[in-house]
Amino acid sequence: MSPPIDFSASSVEVARSLIGATLLIDGVGGRIVETEAYDRDDPASHSFPGPNRRNKVMFGPPCRAYIYRSYGIHWCLNFVCRPDGHGAGVLIRAIEPLAGLDIMRTRRGLNDARLLCSGPGRVCQALGITDEHSGIPIDAPPFQLLPPSEQISVVTGPRIGISKAMDVPWRFGLAGSPFLSRPFR
C-alpha cells in the first residue's frame, strides 16, 4: 500500500499521487483515474486573483473539498493542498466507478459505467456532491480517501477545458484507463 497522500505538498505532486487512490462519498465512488493540478501563480486557477468569497476554501487549510459550479451547470470537486493561505488545489476529473454503481446510475440516469464519472461534472453528479460539501475535510465522513493499493502507471499531458495556460502539463491519468474524461495524446 502507498503512503498516505501529503496534502501539504505541491498541487502537481498531490494530483499525481491521487491517481489510483479510492474516493468514496457515503460509500459511493471508486478509483481516481484523472486529475488536474492548479496553483495560485497559475492564470487558469481560481486562486490566481487572490482570495474572494467564491474561492476562499482554496486558501486552506489543506485536505478540504473545494466545490465550485462550472458554467452555471455542474459542480466540480477539488482537493485543497499546500500550506494554509497558499491557494492550490487538484480537480478530480474522472473516477472508475467501483462502489454504489446502482446509486450512481440512478443519479446519472444511465447504465454505461464508462460514462458515470468520466468528467468533473459527472463525478459530482454520480457521487452526490454539491456546494454543501465545500470546505469539508476529505479525511473524515462523508469522504473516505484511500491511497493507491498497487503500483500504477501514470500518464501526463496538458489540462483540458480551460482557456488560460492550456499547455501546462498538469493533467494526470491512469495509463490505459477506459474511464478517462478524454484520452491522453
Buried (B, 14 or more C-beta within 10 A) or exposed (E): EBEEBEBBBBBBBBBBBBBBBBBBBEEBBBBBBBBBBBBBEBEBBBBBEEBEEEBBBBBBBBBBBBBBBBEEEBBBBBBBBBEEEBBBBBBBBBBBBBBBBEBBBEBBEBEEBBBBBBBBBBBBBBBBBEEEBBBBEBEEEBBBBBBBEEEBEBBBBBBBBBEEBEEBEBBBBBEEBEBBBBEBE
